[in-house]
Amino acid sequence: MLITNKYIVKELLKNLILVLFVVVVIFSLFHFLEEMDNNYPFSSKIEYILFSMPYFANLLSMLSILIASIITIGKFSSSKELIILMGGGISLVRFFKIFFIIIFFFSTFLIVSGEFYAPYFYDKAQEIKSLASGQNIPTKNTSNIWLKSQNTYINFGENINGKNFRSVKIYKTNKDNQLSEIYFGDKAYLSNNQLVIQQPSILKISNNIPILVKNKSVQHEGLKINLETSEIKSLGTDVRSMSIYEIYTNIKYLQSFQMKSDEFILEILSRILQPFVLIGLIIITIPLLVDYSRTSSAGKMVSVGISLALIFNLTSKLLQVFTINFGINPYISPLLPLLIIFLLGLVSIKIYSFSK
């Protein structure tokens, strides 16, 4: 039995390394072609893509395991190795039990290891691109954040959720790049493409002397500053680029302001449930994979696997949108698709067993 386990691990690992390498290279190539339209040095684009590849590997790891699993099981089936194993006393149920344990271990290992290396390489890649292109660097910090917008420098004392802020200071410079005005207020928020500071105080700098002034219109309506889309994005954080610890920290931070943290809760649950989702998707494909007549090609099996993964991902994303926008319990969104997958898997197994 130990020899069988080692053989399955060896075949699966070999296919996984190959598939992961191929999908990361393809994904990186398309991403590189997108970056060619951006105006910054070619060498920095290469460096940016190279540092992004570990993040892509983590992002595509579950899809790679799914494809590698389909290829491995398909190979065992088409080469009659499954029949040989069954003739040696290993039932089909026993084989898949061993296989799923190995899959669970592989997927868990990749998820845990990705928590350590993926955020670092993502941040490094973003830093390279931002410095080369002169764009604002996306930040995961929640305090003391700086943003440059044309001749204006903005300091956020606290970034609550990328849309609401506290202790905001605006430093404006003149055409000679000299400090001319300072606005500061306790609260600010994003409205469309504008940063609005509520009831700001104003300091005008004249001959290096700060003078406190009162502008009734600004005090009443709030100071409004137009921001570019890239500048607004730099204030928010891509949850997928964060580690589970960073997500947990943000949940606690948002809850301290009595604000919703559904997006972060959904991301943590989705990551924890990934190994189970993977097993559920493979269960659905078993009738196609265990095909002794060899009527199913490797390309067909891989296509089915990718299609199932895309359908599941699309369903999950739609449920997440409904969850966030309509206040649905955040635990339902990731658990419901998983439940549906296992039910479909059991149905497909039943249909397959009755057809034999």
Buried (B, 14 or more C-beta within 10 A) or exposed (E): EEEBEEEBBEBBBEBBEBBBEEBBEEBBEEBBEEBEEEEBEEEBBEBBBBBBBBBBBBBBBBBBBBBBBBBBBBBBBBEEBBEEBEEEEBEBEBBBEBBBEBBBEBBEEBBEEBBEBBBEBBBBBBBBBBEBBEBBBBBBEBEEBBBBBEEBBBBBBBBBBBBBBBBBBBBBBEEEEEBBBBBBBBBBBBEEEBBBBBEBBBBBBEEEEEEEEEBEEBBEEBBEBEBEEEBBBBBBBEBBBBBBEBBBBBBEBBEEEEEEBBBBBBBBBBBEBBBBBBBBBBBBBBBBBBBEEEEBEEEEBBEBBBEBBEEBBEBBEEBBEEBBEEEBEBEBBBBBBBEEBBEBBEEBBEEBEEEE
